[in-house]
């Protein structure tokens, strides 16, 4: 599964979207999400402004099964 910024903005509550912020959402878009027998997934590592972060929990409705930038039109 891959984090999808569009699905995140559509499905997450407004306070979560604001808390994460555009820089983080942009960095997370297309990142792999690991679901290890848990209800929630995790983005293990991503970089924003030179700092390393992780994101937990990640809900399945925030994800897609393929990377969006893998699609060609």
PyMOL CGO cylinders between C-alpha atoms (Angstrom):
from pymol import cmd
from pymol.cgo import CYLINDER

trace = [
    CYLINDER, 0.00, 0.00, 0.00, 1.08, 3.59, -0.66, 0.3, 1, 1, 1, 1, 1, 1,
    CYLINDER, 1.08, 3.59, -0.66, 0.15, 6.83, 1.06, 0.3, 1, 1, 1, 1, 1, 1,
    CYLINDER, 0.15, 6.83, 1.06, -2.09, 8.95, -1.17, 0.3, 1, 1, 1, 1, 1, 1,
    CYLINDER, -2.09, 8.95, -1.17, -2.24, 12.67, -0.39, 0.3, 1, 1, 1, 1, 1, 1,
    CYLINDER, -2.24, 12.67, -0.39, -5.55, 13.05, -2.21, 0.3, 1, 1, 1, 1, 1, 1,
    CYLINDER, -5.55, 13.05, -2.21, -7.22, 10.22, -0.27, 0.3, 1, 1, 1, 1, 1, 1,
    CYLINDER, -7.22, 10.22, -0.27, -5.72, 11.52, 2.98, 0.3, 1, 1, 1, 1, 1, 1,
    CYLINDER, -5.72, 11.52, 2.98, -7.24, 14.98, 2.49, 0.3, 1, 1, 1, 1, 1, 1,
    CYLINDER, -7.24, 14.98, 2.49, -10.59, 13.43, 1.50, 0.3, 1, 1, 1, 1, 1, 1,
    CYLINDER, -10.59, 13.43, 1.50, -10.79, 10.94, 4.39, 0.3, 1, 1, 1, 1, 1, 1,
    CYLINDER, -10.79, 10.94, 4.39, -8.87, 12.37, 7.35, 0.3, 1, 1, 1, 1, 1, 1,
    CYLINDER, -8.87, 12.37, 7.35, -10.52, 14.80, 9.73, 0.3, 1, 1, 1, 1, 1, 1,
    CYLINDER, -10.52, 14.80, 9.73, -9.69, 18.46, 9.17, 0.3, 1, 1, 1, 1, 1, 1,
    CYLINDER, -9.69, 18.46, 9.17, -7.63, 18.76, 12.36, 0.3, 1, 1, 1, 1, 1, 1,
    CYLINDER, -7.63, 18.76, 12.36, -5.38, 15.86, 11.30, 0.3, 1, 1, 1, 1, 1, 1,
    CYLINDER, -5.38, 15.86, 11.30, -4.84, 17.42, 7.86, 0.3, 1, 1, 1, 1, 1, 1,
    CYLINDER, -4.84, 17.42, 7.86, -3.95, 20.77, 9.44, 0.3, 1, 1, 1, 1, 1, 1,
    CYLINDER, -3.95, 20.77, 9.44, -1.71, 19.16, 12.06, 0.3, 1, 1, 1, 1, 1, 1,
    CYLINDER, -1.71, 19.16, 12.06, 0.31, 17.28, 9.45, 0.3, 1, 1, 1, 1, 1, 1,
    CYLINDER, 0.31, 17.28, 9.45, 0.59, 20.25, 7.08, 0.3, 1, 1, 1, 1, 1, 1,
    CYLINDER, 0.59, 20.25, 7.08, 1.28, 20.58, 3.37, 0.3, 1, 1, 1, 1, 1, 1,
    CYLINDER, 1.28, 20.58, 3.37, 5.04, 19.92, 3.56, 0.3, 1, 1, 1, 1, 1, 1,
    CYLINDER, 5.04, 19.92, 3.56, 4.50, 16.57, 5.27, 0.3, 1, 1, 1, 1, 1, 1,
    CYLINDER, 4.50, 16.57, 5.27, 1.56, 15.57, 3.08, 0.3, 1, 1, 1, 1, 1, 1,
    CYLINDER, 1.56, 15.57, 3.08, 3.58, 16.32, -0.06, 0.3, 1, 1, 1, 1, 1, 1,
    CYLINDER, 3.58, 16.32, -0.06, 6.57, 14.33, 1.25, 0.3, 1, 1, 1, 1, 1, 1,
    CYLINDER, 6.57, 14.33, 1.25, 4.35, 11.38, 2.21, 0.3, 1, 1, 1, 1, 1, 1,
    CYLINDER, 4.35, 11.38, 2.21, 2.53, 11.16, -1.14, 0.3, 1, 1, 1, 1, 1, 1,
    CYLINDER, 2.53, 11.16, -1.14, 3.50, 7.85, -2.76, 0.3, 1, 1, 1, 1, 1, 1,
    CYLINDER, 3.50, 7.85, -2.76, 5.48, 6.57, 0.24, 0.3, 1, 1, 1, 1, 1, 1,
    CYLINDER, 5.48, 6.57, 0.24, 5.09, 2.85, 1.08, 0.3, 1, 1, 1, 1, 1, 1,
    CYLINDER, 5.09, 2.85, 1.08, 2.89, 2.06, 4.08, 0.3, 1, 1, 1, 1, 1, 1,
    CYLINDER, 2.89, 2.06, 4.08, 3.55, -1.12, 6.06, 0.3, 1, 1, 1, 1, 1, 1,
    CYLINDER, 3.55, -1.12, 6.06, 0.62, -2.94, 7.67, 0.3, 1, 1, 1, 1, 1, 1,
    CYLINDER, 0.62, -2.94, 7.67, 2.03, -5.63, 10.03, 0.3, 1, 1, 1, 1, 1, 1,
    CYLINDER, 2.03, -5.63, 10.03, -1.00, -7.57, 11.31, 0.3, 1, 1, 1, 1, 1, 1,
    CYLINDER, -1.00, -7.57, 11.31, -2.25, -4.29, 12.75, 0.3, 1, 1, 1, 1, 1, 1,
    CYLINDER, -2.25, -4.29, 12.75, -5.34, -2.29, 12.01, 0.3, 1, 1, 1, 1, 1, 1,
    CYLINDER, -5.34, -2.29, 12.01, -3.08, 0.68, 11.27, 0.3, 1, 1, 1, 1, 1, 1,
    CYLINDER, -3.08, 0.68, 11.27, -0.12, 1.09, 8.97, 0.3, 1, 1, 1, 1, 1, 1,
    CYLINDER, -0.12, 1.09, 8.97, 3.09, 3.03, 9.30, 0.3, 1, 1, 1, 1, 1, 1,
    CYLINDER, 3.09, 3.03, 9.30, 5.36, 5.08, 7.06, 0.3, 1, 1, 1, 1, 1, 1,
    CYLINDER, 5.36, 5.08, 7.06, 8.68, 4.14, 8.61, 0.3, 1, 1, 1, 1, 1, 1,
    CYLINDER, 8.68, 4.14, 8.61, 10.74, 7.10, 7.44, 0.3, 1, 1, 1, 1, 1, 1,
    CYLINDER, 10.74, 7.10, 7.44, 10.40, 10.27, 5.41, 0.3, 1, 1, 1, 1, 1, 1,
    CYLINDER, 10.40, 10.27, 5.41, 12.29, 13.58, 5.28, 0.3, 1, 1, 1, 1, 1, 1,
    CYLINDER, 12.29, 13.58, 5.28, 10.88, 17.12, 5.57, 0.3, 1, 1, 1, 1, 1, 1,
    CYLINDER, 10.88, 17.12, 5.57, 13.18, 20.16, 5.68, 0.3, 1, 1, 1, 1, 1, 1,
    CYLINDER, 13.18, 20.16, 5.68, 16.19, 17.96, 6.45, 0.3, 1, 1, 1, 1, 1, 1,
    CYLINDER, 16.19, 17.96, 6.45, 14.56, 16.21, 9.43, 0.3, 1, 1, 1, 1, 1, 1,
    CYLINDER, 14.56, 16.21, 9.43, 13.53, 12.56, 9.54, 0.3, 1, 1, 1, 1, 1, 1,
    CYLINDER, 13.53, 12.56, 9.54, 9.99, 11.63, 10.59, 0.3, 1, 1, 1, 1, 1, 1,
    CYLINDER, 9.99, 11.63, 10.59, 7.72, 8.59, 10.73, 0.3, 1, 1, 1, 1, 1, 1,
    CYLINDER, 7.72, 8.59, 10.73, 3.91, 8.50, 10.56, 0.3, 1, 1, 1, 1, 1, 1,
    CYLINDER, 3.91, 8.50, 10.56, 1.73, 6.26, 12.72, 0.3, 1, 1, 1, 1, 1, 1,
    CYLINDER, 1.73, 6.26, 12.72, -1.12, 5.49, 12.59, 0.3, 1, 1, 1, 1, 1, 1,
    CYLINDER, -1.12, 5.49, 12.59, -1.92, 5.44, 8.89, 0.3, 1, 1, 1, 1, 1, 1,
    CYLINDER, -1.92, 5.44, 8.89, -5.46, 4.37, 8.02, 0.3, 1, 1, 1, 1, 1, 1,
    CYLINDER, -5.46, 4.37, 8.02, -6.09, 2.10, 5.05, 0.3, 1, 1, 1, 1, 1, 1,
    CYLINDER, -6.09, 2.10, 5.05, -8.51, 4.64, 3.55, 0.3, 1, 1, 1, 1, 1, 1,
    CYLINDER, -8.51, 4.64, 3.55, -5.57, 7.06, 3.20, 0.3, 1, 1, 1, 1, 1, 1,
    CYLINDER, -5.57, 7.06, 3.20, -3.76, 4.60, 0.89, 0.3, 1, 1, 1, 1, 1, 1,
    CYLINDER, -3.76, 4.60, 0.89, -3.86, 3.17, -2.60, 0.3, 1, 1, 1, 1, 1, 1,
    CYLINDER, -3.86, 3.17, -2.60, -2.64, -0.20, -3.79, 0.3, 1, 1, 1, 1, 1, 1,
    CYLINDER, -2.64, -0.20, -3.79, -0.31, 1.32, -6.41, 0.3, 1, 1, 1, 1, 1, 1,
    CYLINDER, -0.31, 1.32, -6.41, 1.92, 4.38, -6.54, 0.3, 1, 1, 1, 1, 1, 1,
    CYLINDER, 1.92, 4.38, -6.54, 0.07, 7.21, -8.24, 0.3, 1, 1, 1, 1, 1, 1,
    CYLINDER, 0.07, 7.21, -8.24, 3.14, 8.29, -10.19, 0.3, 1, 1, 1, 1, 1, 1,
    CYLINDER, 3.14, 8.29, -10.19, 3.43, 4.76, -11.64, 0.3, 1, 1, 1, 1, 1, 1,
    CYLINDER, 3.43, 4.76, -11.64, 0.34, 5.44, -13.77, 0.3, 1, 1, 1, 1, 1, 1,
    CYLINDER, 0.34, 5.44, -13.77, 0.94, 6.68, -17.29, 0.3, 1, 1, 1, 1, 1, 1,
    CYLINDER, 0.94, 6.68, -17.29, -1.68, 8.39, -19.43, 0.3, 1, 1, 1, 1, 1, 1,
]
cmd.load_cgo(trace, "trace")
